[in-house]
């Protein structure tokens, strides 16, 4: 049976991700080179996602157009929820993604790249999002699937959905 996974903010090919720091001055990601980061992300992805599984990538998949080819190495059927850094033409992404969307609603939980404004809380049971990297939202209505918060590995839909039970 196919599983469903979520992940956000892989930033494949983004050299700056290896040097950026958070508000405390700590490196955002523990990698020395972009090649190391990309290889760890691919290995972690393929360690849990099987070829028949589905993955919702909640945005900021690649920064450098040359890194798009990395997506061919990732297991599963992929759906892109576009993020603020997903700026290329749809034709550039379409060889790697079955679908490309602005958001997706699953079991009345909305999946988006940027966290929704609080006024949307009455409409949905929760918001699974990316964009915030190491910054955590204290409200449990928001669940981040940024790679920095999920050990650089896609997380099962069942695990995230259970947080709303």
N, C-alpha and C positions, 0 to 999 in steps of 0.2 A: 504494500500500500504506500502511495506517495505521501511524503511529509511536506509540510509547509514551513519555510524559514523566513526570517527577517534580518536585515542588516542595513546599515546606513554609513555614509561618509568613509568609504574605502579610500577615496582620493588616489587611486592608482596613478602612478607617474608624477606625483606631486612632491618634488624635492623638498619644498619648504616644510612639509609635515615632519621631517626628521630634525628640524631645528626649532620649530615653533615651541613656545612655552605657554603654560597656563598662567593664571593670575598669581600663583605662588612662585613663579620662576622655574617650575619643574617642567622638563621636556614633556610635550604633549604625547609623544609616542616614543617608545624605548629603542628605536632603530637608529643605526648609524648611517645607513645609506638607503636610498630609494629602492635599490635592487633588493636589499634585505627585507624592507617593509613589504614590497610587492610579493616576494616569494613566500613570506610568512602568511600573508593574507590569502594567497592562493592555496597553500598547503592546509591552512586551517579550514577554509571554505570546503575544500574537497574531502577533508577528514570527516565531515558530518553530512554534507549534501551529496546525495547519490544522483546518478544521471536522470532518474525518473522523478525526482523531487522538484518542488517549485520554490522559488525564492523571490520575495518582494525586496528590491533594493530601494531604500527610501532616500535616494538622492546623493548627489556628489560622488558619483561612481568613478570618474576619471577627471583629471585636470588637464593633462597633456594629451592632445589628440593621438599622439604616437602610442599612448598606453591603451587605447581602445582594444588592440589585438589581445591584450591580457585577458579580456573578458571571454575569449574563445576557450581559454583553459579552465574555466569555472564550470563545475558540474551543475546540472539542473536546468529547468526551464525558468528563465528569468523575466521578471516584470520590473520596469523602471518607473518609480515615482519620482519625477524630475525634481531636482534640487536647484538651488541658486547658482551652483557652478556647472550644471549640466546645460551648457550653452551651445553645443554643436547642433547641426541640422539633424532632424529625425532620421534621415537616411544614414547618418554616421552611426547611430545607435541601433538601428533596426536589424542588422545582421546578428546581433547578440541578445536582443530582447524580443520576447513574444509579443509584448504589449508595452506601451509607454503612456503614462497617465499623470494627472496632476495629484490625484489622491485615490485611495481605495477604502471602501467601508467593508469590514468583515465582522459579522456578529454585532453590529451596531458600535463597533470600535473603528474610529477613523485613522487610517495610516497616511501620514503626510511627511514631507521633509521638514518643514518649519513647524514648530508647535503651534497649535491653533490658539486663537485669542480666547480668553476665559469665557466670553459671552457665548461661545459655542457649546459649553459644557451641558446645557440642558438638552441639546439635540443628540448627543452621543454618550455611550457608556464610558468612553475613554479615548485617549489620543496616543497612538504609538508614533514616534517621530525620530528624526535625526537632528542634524544641524548644530546641536549644542556641545558636541564633543565631550569634554570632561566636566562641563557645567551641568549640575543636576538640578532638576526642578523638584522642589519639596512636595508638591502636590501629587499624590498617587494616581490622580486621573491621567497624568502624563507619564508615559513609559518610553525611555530612550533606548534605541537600538544602535546608537553610535558605536563604532567598533571599539572605541576606548572604554566603553561601559559594558561590553559583552565579550571581553577577552579576545578581541580581534577575530571572532568566530561567529558565523550566523547562529541565531538563536531560534529555537523551535517556537512556532506559533502557539502550540499548546502551553508552553512554559509562560509566555507573555500573557496569553489569554487567562491563565489561571490566576494571575495577579489581580484580575478584576472580579474574581469570584467572591 
